[in-house]
Amino acid sequence: MTTRQLFMTAWEFEPSVVIGTIGLLEAYLVAVRGRFNRCTVLFMTGLGIMFFALCSLLDPLGDDYLFTPNMAQHVI
């Protein structure tokens, strides 16, 4: 298995993370009344980074194998 195949197949879409991310995005869009500006883009970027940290290969590596990915999740 190549690194690319491992990275693409290791994503674990936890329902709580997916629903929480979508809920946060909806709540933010309601709060700003659907206006898209720089702050909205930054918030969506932050949600994407959070989603990446919790659903990508970084999560199982940090939970089961290595200390460094776990600390990277905390920093993110």
C-alpha positions, 0 to 999 in steps of 0.5 A: 500500500502506498502512502497516498492510498493509506492517506485516502483510505484512513479517513474515519467520518465520525458522525459526531464530528460531521454533525457537529461541524455542520451544526457549527457552520449552520449556527454561524451562518444564522448568526451572520445572516448568511453574509459572506465576508472575510470573517466567514471565510476564516471561520469556514477555514478553521472548521475545515482544519478542525475537521481534518484534525479529527477525521484524517489519518492524523486521528488514528495515528495519534490515538494508537501509534505515535505521540507527535500526531496526538500533540499536533491535534492538540495544537490544531 
